[in-house]
Amino acid sequence: MSEVNDIAGLDRLIHEPARLAIMSILYAAEKADFLFLLRETGLTKGNLSTHLSKLEEAGYIEIEKGYVGKLPQTLCRMTDNGRQAFDDYRRQLKDFLNNF
């Protein structure tokens, strides 16, 4: 029964597959722009935008909007809070899987 409690304790915000993909990319990269995340995750623009907003609201990522020349650019980076949450998620998932 404790294994069920372990998996139930995972951060559901991160556990959702699209957000897990985003967090994994941002964990490895200092920053990533919207188009890179779009290509790497395979999400639609609207879907990616929604997931990024949820992660930003949780304080896991920061979104910086600006311009490169006349072209808009959206940069995302993981916050220290997000990095800690992702480390915790990975540790919990690893512990859960090691019990089998």
Backbone bond lengths (Angstrom), bond angles and torsions (degrees), N, CA, C in turn:
res aa  C-N    CA-C-N  psi(-1)  N-CA   C-N-CA  omega(-1)  CA-C   N-CA-C  phi
1 M - - - 1.441 - - 1.527 111.60 -
2 S 1.324 118.35 -30.12 1.463 120.11 -179.61 1.522 111.00 -65.61
3 E 1.360 118.23 -29.22 1.457 120.27 177.90 1.538 110.68 -63.32
4 V 1.323 116.12 -39.08 1.466 120.15 177.82 1.518 109.50 -63.64
5 N 1.311 117.41 -42.34 1.466 120.65 178.03 1.517 111.03 -64.19
6 D 1.349 117.10 -36.12 1.460 120.32 179.22 1.525 110.91 -62.93
7 I 1.317 116.79 -47.00 1.467 119.92 -178.49 1.528 111.02 -71.37
8 A 1.325 117.13 -32.80 1.464 120.64 178.60 1.526 111.10 -68.37
9 G 1.322 116.98 -21.69 1.459 121.21 -179.49 1.515 114.54 -84.33
10 L 1.336 117.58 -2.65 1.464 120.02 178.54 1.522 110.60 -63.56
11 D 1.301 115.86 146.58 1.463 122.13 177.65 1.529 108.18 -65.52
12 R 1.327 116.86 107.40 1.473 121.37 -176.60 1.528 112.35 -65.90
13 L 1.300 116.99 -26.66 1.457 119.73 178.26 1.529 109.80 -64.69
14 I 1.314 116.80 -42.33 1.460 121.22 179.29 1.531 110.91 -79.84
15 H 1.310 118.04 -34.50 1.464 122.59 -172.91 1.530 113.45 -64.20
16 E 1.308 118.38 -24.73 1.470 121.75 178.74 1.533 107.40 -60.69
17 P 1.352 119.21 129.76 1.471 121.94 -170.86 1.530 115.91 -52.21
18 A 1.304 118.98 -43.93 1.467 120.04 -178.80 1.525 110.89 -65.68
19 R 1.329 116.85 -42.48 1.466 119.72 179.96 1.522 111.26 -71.84
20 L 1.317 117.44 -31.49 1.459 121.02 175.12 1.531 109.52 -63.40
21 A 1.324 117.07 -41.74 1.468 121.27 177.69 1.528 110.52 -62.99
22 I 1.321 117.07 -45.38 1.465 121.45 179.64 1.525 109.95 -61.46
23 M 1.322 116.83 -48.37 1.464 120.82 -178.25 1.526 110.99 -64.16
24 S 1.316 118.17 -37.20 1.464 121.57 178.63 1.520 111.00 -63.53
25 I 1.326 116.54 -42.58 1.463 121.05 178.65 1.524 110.09 -64.93
26 L 1.324 116.45 -47.33 1.466 119.86 -177.15 1.527 112.23 -70.63
27 Y 1.319 117.55 -24.33 1.463 121.17 176.87 1.526 109.66 -65.40
28 A 1.338 115.36 -37.46 1.460 121.09 -176.77 1.531 113.10 -86.16
29 A 1.308 117.18 -22.93 1.467 121.19 -176.56 1.524 110.32 -113.39
30 E 1.318 116.02 145.46 1.463 119.06 177.32 1.528 110.48 -64.93
31 K 1.327 115.55 -44.67 1.463 122.56 177.55 1.524 108.04 -145.56
32 A 1.317 115.72 156.19 1.466 120.69 174.99 1.518 107.76 -144.55
33 D 1.318 115.84 138.48 1.462 117.36 179.03 1.529 109.97 -87.78
34 F 1.319 114.04 163.99 1.457 122.05 -174.99 1.523 111.75 -55.34
35 L 1.338 116.77 -44.09 1.469 120.12 -177.10 1.524 111.96 -66.20
36 F 1.333 117.14 -36.75 1.466 120.71 176.34 1.526 109.69 -63.59
37 L 1.336 116.63 -47.46 1.464 120.50 178.78 1.526 110.87 -62.04
38 L 1.305 116.97 -38.35 1.461 122.14 178.43 1.533 110.32 -59.94
39 R 1.333 115.79 -47.93 1.474 120.80 179.55 1.526 111.81 -64.83
40 E 1.313 116.06 -45.90 1.463 120.38 -173.63 1.533 113.28 -71.73
41 T 1.318 117.24 -34.03 1.466 119.91 -177.62 1.520 112.54 -88.86
42 G 1.325 117.76 -24.58 1.457 120.76 -177.35 1.523 113.32 76.11
43 L 1.322 116.81 11.08 1.468 121.16 179.40 1.524 110.57 -79.58
44 T 1.315 116.24 163.32 1.458 120.22 172.15 1.530 107.80 -79.09
45 K 1.313 117.17 164.19 1.467 120.68 179.31 1.527 111.69 -58.15
46 G 1.336 116.24 -44.44 1.460 120.36 -179.15 1.518 112.56 -65.38
47 N 1.343 115.70 -42.25 1.456 120.87 178.68 1.525 111.06 -63.43
48 L 1.328 116.56 -47.43 1.462 121.02 179.95 1.521 110.12 -60.79
49 S 1.304 116.72 -45.09 1.459 121.41 179.61 1.527 111.62 -58.82
50 T 1.325 116.73 -43.26 1.467 121.58 179.30 1.526 111.33 -63.18
51 H 1.331 116.66 -45.65 1.463 120.23 -179.56 1.530 111.21 -66.52
52 L 1.328 116.62 -39.26 1.466 119.44 177.43 1.528 110.77 -62.78
53 S 1.316 116.65 -40.40 1.465 120.74 178.73 1.524 111.47 -61.28
54 K 1.327 116.86 -41.89 1.467 120.64 179.34 1.523 111.04 -64.51
55 L 1.324 116.76 -41.30 1.461 120.44 179.11 1.527 110.99 -68.42
56 E 1.328 116.29 -35.69 1.465 120.39 177.71 1.532 110.51 -67.84
57 E 1.323 117.26 -43.63 1.466 121.39 178.61 1.530 111.62 -59.40
58 A 1.344 116.32 -34.02 1.465 120.83 179.36 1.529 111.99 -78.19
59 G 1.327 116.65 -9.28 1.458 120.44 -178.68 1.518 113.19 82.27
60 Y 1.339 117.16 14.79 1.461 121.33 -178.91 1.520 112.80 -84.60
61 I 1.331 116.76 -27.39 1.462 120.15 177.91 1.527 109.45 -135.53
62 E 1.322 115.03 161.69 1.458 122.10 171.42 1.517 107.51 -117.97
63 I 1.317 115.73 140.78 1.458 121.59 179.78 1.520 107.64 -117.36
64 E 1.309 114.77 127.02 1.465 121.74 -179.12 1.526 108.24 -118.89
65 K 1.315 115.94 121.45 1.460 120.14 -179.58 1.519 108.59 -106.92
66 G 1.323 115.43 135.70 1.455 120.74 179.89 1.523 109.79 -160.10
67 Y 1.306 114.28 -160.00 1.468 120.54 -179.01 1.513 109.83 -134.14
68 V 1.321 114.86 146.69 1.451 122.57 168.49 1.518 103.99 -116.41
69 G 1.321 115.22 104.36 1.453 119.32 -169.79 1.519 107.73 66.99
70 K 1.314 116.23 -122.40 1.464 120.38 178.11 1.528 112.51 -102.55
71 L 1.321 116.31 1.87 1.459 120.06 -177.80 1.530 110.86 -94.07
72 P 1.327 117.07 133.09 1.466 119.48 177.85 1.535 110.52 -68.89
73 Q 1.316 114.94 146.37 1.460 120.49 178.01 1.523 109.10 -138.19
74 T 1.321 115.73 133.50 1.459 122.30 176.57 1.514 107.81 -116.25
75 L 1.328 116.45 117.55 1.457 122.01 179.07 1.526 109.45 -107.91
76 C 1.310 116.25 140.13 1.459 121.92 178.59 1.517 108.71 -122.82
77 R 1.321 115.04 142.23 1.457 119.65 174.15 1.519 109.00 -143.97
78 M 1.310 115.00 150.27 1.456 120.78 179.55 1.529 108.94 -79.82
79 T 1.314 115.86 136.57 1.464 121.00 176.66 1.532 109.32 -82.55
80 D 1.314 116.14 168.60 1.468 120.02 175.24 1.529 109.94 -60.33
81 N 1.326 116.08 -38.80 1.468 121.85 177.31 1.530 110.53 -61.36
82 G 1.328 116.09 -43.42 1.454 121.48 178.91 1.513 111.95 -65.52
83 R 1.335 116.30 -39.94 1.465 120.76 178.67 1.531 110.31 -63.56
84 Q 1.335 116.55 -41.72 1.463 120.54 178.52 1.534 110.69 -65.59
85 A 1.328 116.25 -42.94 1.466 120.56 179.07 1.527 110.47 -62.82
86 F 1.330 116.96 -40.09 1.462 120.66 180.00 1.528 110.69 -69.16
87 D 1.333 117.18 -40.30 1.469 120.74 175.44 1.531 110.48 -60.16
88 D 1.326 116.45 -44.59 1.466 121.14 178.55 1.526 110.56 -61.74
89 Y 1.320 117.04 -44.49 1.465 122.36 179.12 1.529 110.17 -58.82
90 R 1.325 116.62 -48.64 1.463 121.15 -179.26 1.519 111.48 -61.54
91 R 1.325 116.41 -41.70 1.466 120.62 -179.69 1.532 110.65 -65.17
92 Q 1.340 116.41 -44.17 1.465 119.99 179.40 1.520 111.57 -63.80
93 L 1.318 116.85 -42.42 1.464 120.53 180.00 1.532 110.40 -65.87
94 K 1.313 116.65 -42.09 1.460 120.87 178.13 1.527 110.71 -62.35
95 D 1.323 117.16 -45.61 1.479 121.35 177.81 1.518 110.61 -58.93
96 F 1.331 116.05 -43.92 1.463 120.41 179.51 1.527 110.40 -60.63
97 L 1.333 117.01 -47.38 1.460 120.68 -176.92 1.529 111.66 -69.21
98 N 1.310 117.50 -30.53 1.470 120.83 179.54 1.530 112.06 -70.54
99 N 1.325 118.59 -15.39 1.449 121.97 179.14 1.528 112.92 -78.89
100 F 1.341 116.55 -3.61 1.470 119.43 -178.73 1.501 111.16 -111.37
